[in-house]
Amino acid sequence: MANQCPLCCSNQTQPYFKNNDASYFSCTRCDLVFTPKQFHLSEAAEKTRYDSHQNNPKDKRYREFLSQVFNPVVACIQSGAKGLDFGCGPGPTLSVMFEEQGYAVDLFDKFYANDQSIFNNKYDFITATEVAEHLDNPGDELSRLFNMLSTGGVLAVMTKILDEQVDFKSWYYKDDPTHICFFSQNTMHHLAKAWGARIQFYGNDVILFFK
């Protein structure tokens, strides 16, 4: 079905919101809110938008933003742990922060670091910061990342959580046309249950899944 949930593949979806730019649906099984493929940008248009990002390791404010993920991950990994920064973007910074603390980190980004060999590796930690909302097949893509963890490893996801406090109509996060799926805490718990993972929330937007 055209409006099948891209996370849990359920056909139990219903209209959620519509404006001039897109229609959004919610899944009654996993609580994901998503916009169907006909409203997604082409890869060329998507990359053009990412090319405008000005992230770099020397930006102190950007480092502070990423510390929301960095700090809880560092607190639960061992010395010598090997990591992956998935969706590192045009200016990898989180990987630099880990490397400064002695951790080795591989990079992957479908536009800027498309090294398919990383999918054959095992990692002690994987970070996906401001990535999940861009995925057109989030169920398979996030599950693949979790399966790449070594036993005891951690997958750290940072994305804006959709909850009852959010007025979706005026929510700035949905207005980025590259943002095509939105997760609630229920959605994250659905993933944890499917993976048999322990889950921990840090603040409003950071979720750690432990294998």
C-alpha positions as CSV (number, residue, x, y, z in Angstrom):
1,M,0.0,0.0,0.0
2,A,1.1,3.5,-0.8
3,N,0.7,4.6,2.8
4,Q,2.3,1.6,4.5
5,C,4.4,2.5,7.5
6,P,8.0,2.7,6.5
7,L,9.2,1.6,10.0
8,C,7.1,-1.4,10.9
9,C,5.4,-2.1,7.5
10,S,1.9,-2.0,9.0
11,N,-1.0,-1.0,6.8
12,Q,-2.7,0.4,9.9
13,T,-2.0,4.0,9.1
14,Q,-4.3,7.0,9.1
15,P,-4.2,10.6,7.9
16,Y,-2.5,12.8,10.4
17,F,-1.9,16.3,8.9
18,K,-2.0,17.9,5.5
19,N,-0.8,21.2,4.1
20,N,0.2,22.7,0.7
21,D,3.6,20.9,0.9
22,A,2.7,17.4,1.9
23,S,0.4,14.9,3.5
24,Y,1.4,13.1,6.7
25,F,0.2,9.8,8.1
26,S,0.5,8.2,11.5
27,C,0.9,4.5,12.2
28,T,-1.4,3.1,14.8
29,R,1.0,0.2,15.5
30,C,4.4,1.9,16.1
31,D,3.3,5.6,16.3
32,L,5.6,6.8,13.6
33,V,4.4,9.9,11.7
34,F,5.6,10.0,8.1
35,T,5.1,11.5,4.7
36,P,4.7,9.2,1.7
37,K,7.4,8.9,-1.0
38,Q,5.6,11.1,-3.5
39,F,6.4,14.1,-1.3
40,H,10.1,13.2,-0.9
41,L,12.8,15.3,-2.5
42,S,14.9,13.9,-5.3
43,E,18.4,12.9,-4.2
44,A,19.9,15.8,-6.1
45,A,17.6,18.3,-4.3
46,E,18.3,16.6,-1.0
47,K,22.0,16.9,-1.5
48,T,21.7,20.6,-2.5
49,R,20.1,21.3,0.9
50,Y,22.7,19.4,2.8
51,D,25.5,21.2,0.9
52,S,24.3,24.4,2.5
53,H,25.1,23.1,6.0
54,Q,28.0,24.9,7.6
55,N,29.0,22.4,10.3
56,N,32.6,22.1,11.3
57,P,34.7,20.8,14.2
58,K,35.9,24.3,15.2
59,D,32.3,25.6,15.8
60,K,32.0,25.6,19.6
61,R,28.2,25.9,19.5
62,Y,27.9,22.9,17.2
63,R,30.2,20.9,19.6
64,E,27.9,21.9,22.5
65,F,24.9,20.7,20.5
66,L,26.6,17.3,19.7
67,S,27.7,16.9,23.3
68,Q,24.0,15.9,24.0
69,V,25.0,12.6,22.3
70,F,28.7,12.6,23.0
71,N,28.5,12.7,26.8
72,P,26.1,9.8,27.4
73,V,27.9,7.6,24.9
74,V,31.3,8.3,26.4
75,A,29.9,7.4,29.8
76,C,29.0,3.9,28.7
77,I,31.8,2.8,26.4
78,Q,35.2,1.3,27.2
79,S,38.7,2.5,26.4
80,G,39.6,1.4,22.9
81,A,36.0,1.2,21.7
82,K,35.5,1.4,17.9
83,G,32.6,3.6,16.6
84,L,30.7,4.6,13.5
85,D,29.3,8.1,12.8
86,F,26.4,7.3,10.5
87,G,25.2,10.3,8.5
88,C,28.3,12.3,9.3
89,G,27.4,15.1,6.8
90,P,29.8,17.4,4.9
91,G,31.6,18.5,8.1
92,P,32.2,15.5,10.4
93,T,32.5,16.8,13.9
94,L,31.2,14.2,16.4
95,S,33.8,11.7,15.1
96,V,36.5,14.3,15.8
97,M,35.2,14.7,19.4
98,F,35.5,10.9,19.9
99,E,38.9,10.7,18.3
100,E,40.2,13.5,20.6
101,Q,39.4,11.1,23.5
102,G,41.2,8.2,21.9
103,Y,38.4,6.4,20.1
104,A,38.6,5.2,16.5
105,V,35.6,6.2,14.4
106,D,34.6,5.3,10.9
107,L,32.4,7.6,8.8
108,F,29.4,7.0,6.6
109,D,27.2,9.3,4.7
110,K,25.4,8.5,1.5
111,F,26.5,11.8,-0.1
112,Y,29.8,12.6,1.6
113,A,31.4,9.4,2.8
114,N,29.7,6.5,0.9
115,D,31.9,3.7,2.0
116,Q,29.8,0.6,1.7
117,S,32.4,-1.6,3.3
118,I,31.4,-0.3,6.8
119,F,28.3,-2.4,6.6
120,N,30.5,-5.5,7.0
121,N,31.9,-4.3,10.3
122,K,31.0,-4.6,13.9
123,Y,31.1,-1.6,16.2
124,D,31.0,-0.9,19.9
125,F,29.1,2.3,19.4
126,I,27.2,3.9,16.5
127,T,25.9,7.4,16.4
128,A,23.1,8.8,14.2
129,T,22.6,12.4,15.0
130,E,19.9,14.3,13.1
131,V,19.7,11.3,10.7
132,A,16.6,9.3,11.6
133,E,14.1,11.9,10.4
134,H,15.7,11.8,6.9
135,L,15.4,8.0,6.4
136,D,12.9,6.8,3.8
137,N,13.2,3.3,5.0
138,P,13.8,3.8,8.7
139,G,12.8,0.3,9.9
140,D,15.4,-1.5,7.8
141,E,18.0,1.2,8.0
142,L,18.0,1.5,11.8
143,S,17.7,-2.2,12.3
144,R,20.8,-2.7,10.1
145,L,22.7,-0.3,12.3
146,F,21.6,-2.1,15.5
147,N,22.7,-5.4,14.0
148,M,26.1,-4.0,13.3
149,L,26.8,-3.5,17.1
150,S,28.9,-5.9,19.0
151,T,27.3,-7.5,22.1
152,G,27.2,-4.8,24.7
153,G,27.3,-2.0,22.1
154,V,25.2,1.1,21.9
155,L,23.3,2.8,19.2
156,A,22.8,6.5,19.9
157,V,20.0,8.3,18.0
158,M,19.3,12.1,18.2
159,T,16.2,13.4,16.6
160,K,13.4,15.7,17.7
161,I,10.8,13.7,19.5
162,L,7.1,14.2,18.5
163,D,4.8,14.2,21.6
164,E,1.5,15.7,22.7
165,Q,3.2,19.0,23.5
166,V,4.1,19.6,19.8
167,D,1.7,21.6,17.7
168,F,2.4,19.8,14.4
169,K,0.9,22.5,12.3
170,S,3.4,25.1,13.4
171,W,6.3,22.7,14.2
172,Y,9.4,24.0,12.5
173,Y,10.9,20.5,12.3
174,K,8.4,19.2,9.8
175,D,9.0,22.3,7.5
176,D,12.4,21.0,6.4
177,P,11.5,19.1,3.2
178,T,14.2,16.5,3.9
179,H,12.5,15.5,7.2
180,I,10.1,12.7,6.2
181,C,9.5,10.7,9.4
182,F,9.0,11.7,13.0
183,F,9.4,9.5,16.1
184,S,7.7,9.5,19.4
185,Q,8.9,7.8,22.6
186,N,6.4,5.1,21.8
187,T,8.1,4.6,18.4
188,M,11.5,4.3,20.1
189,H,10.1,1.7,22.6
190,H,8.6,-0.2,19.6
191,L,12.1,-0.4,18.1
192,A,13.7,-1.4,21.4
193,K,11.2,-4.2,21.8
194,A,11.7,-5.5,18.3
195,W,15.4,-5.5,18.8
196,G,15.4,-6.9,22.3
197,A,17.3,-3.8,23.3
198,R,17.5,-1.9,26.6
199,I,16.5,1.7,25.9
200,Q,17.5,5.0,27.7
201,F,16.3,8.5,27.0
202,Y,18.6,11.5,27.6
203,G,16.8,14.8,27.6
204,N,14.1,15.2,25.0
205,D,15.9,14.2,21.9
206,V,18.6,11.6,22.6
207,I,17.9,7.9,22.8
208,L,20.4,5.1,23.5
209,F,19.7,1.5,22.5
210,F,21.9,-1.1,24.2
211,K,22.5,-4.5,22.6
